[in-house]
Amino acid sequence: MPLVAEVRSLTILHTNDLHARVTALDDGRGGFAALAAVIRKQRVQCSDCVLLNAGDLVQGSPISTVFHGLPVFEIANLLGFDAATLGNHDFDYGWIEARKFIHTANYPIVSGNLVGAGGRLFTPKPYVILRVNGLRVAVIGAMTEELSTLSTPKLMEEWHAVSVIEAARKYAAALHDRTDLVVLLGHINHVEEDRFLSQATEIPVLVTGHIHGGLEHEVSRNGRVLVRVRGYGEELGRLELAVDTEKKAPVSWTWKRLPVDGREIEPAGDVAVQVNRWEDEVSKQVDQPVAVSLRHFEPSEIKRLIEQAMRDETGADFAFINQGGVRDILPRGQLLVRHIWNIMPFDNRVVFGKFKGRDLPLVVLGDQKVHPEREYTLAVSDFTAANQSANEQLRSSGLRFSGDGGLLRDVLVNWFRKKGVIE
């Protein structure tokens, strides 16, 4: 039964793009045990709280890489999510593994526009209706339409993303008479966020992920609100809403980004036990010295290091890695194999091919001059080769890479070890 028209409170705690960062980052922030402690502190005496995750729970640490994500979902069960959606990287180990994630999670995972042949849904349901503080809150899951260029055909097979805004609006319309508030839980890009704010007036609250940089302030438009926090578990979002049950929309809100720092809060012991259990499984493999860095390297600089390593190790004339493929910084000081795995957690391979100068993509050449008829060797990742026409990739098509240089992560470890000192 619908509520008598009134205003009720709802608090949405939210995370996104945790990327298997179960331990704290080099600066001490993040880590699932500290995140759990912050979440639990926020939920104390909070009768109107729900906790949502906007996708990309896995891919980004050795535990995830070695065990294909499942331990991350097992640990995340201790965080207390009420609902989540999938991100593109939750498919990095293939769609069958992503199905295992759904069955492992002790909370509903929803997606309204991720479909297979005949339009059948990948997740059991496109949405979930949460009941909190007397409110019926519909949470619709959404996946970016970029999915096709963020994965490879062999991992996805028949599964793909259809129009995210059309699917979400369809479900929102169907839910109108059954709920008091509709929330979009979306793993979507900037353009899609803007389209929802501009067009989807029936969805008043947007909780998003995929863009790792968090918002400084909530984004609002015509009485609707969008929030997103930083990735890697550095922050927990807290959106407090006053919901008008007749208008089925918030009449006011406040949003805070709460830092997650294990140096300032006692990490949750039960979560720490599970994290340490899995860390012990991978430590011998990744906590080995590999090189010394004389300074801190940001991802944009690491991209150049990776490309140099690909050239040096394969003998290629040119190399390319997409910026989005670089997943972490490199700190100053002793570098471990773990650091290399963190910047390159993917099981991508180095592939290479020979091309005439006139056929080399402009993004590869930069300001270098080549002879149009001379042959040059170009090395890329197999992910780039499979998605070569995408804007973040080569912006080219028809290039065939027949050579195989091995696992890119191994190539990097070998190169760093040979260099010894990175400056």
ABEGO torsion letter per residue (X at the ends): XBBBBBBBBBBBBBBBGAGGBABBBAAGBEEAAAAAAAAAAAABGBAABBBBBAEGABEGBAAAAAAGGAAAAAAAAAAGBABBBBBAAAAAAEAAAAAAAAAABABBBBBAABBBBGGBBABABABBBBBBGGBBBBBBBBBBAAAAAABBAAAAEABBBBBAAAAAAAAAAAAAAABABBBBBBBBBAAAAAAAAAABAABABBBBBGBABBBABBBBBGGBBBBBBBBGGABBBBBBBBBBAAAGBBABBBBBBBBBBAAABBBBAAAAAAAAAAAAAAAAAABBBABBBABBBBAAAAAAAAAAAAAAAAGBABBBBBAAABABBBBBEBBBAAAAAAABABABBBBBBBBBAAABBAAAAEABBBBAABBBBBBBBAAAAAAAABAABAGBBGBBBABBAEBAAAAAAAAAAAAGBBX
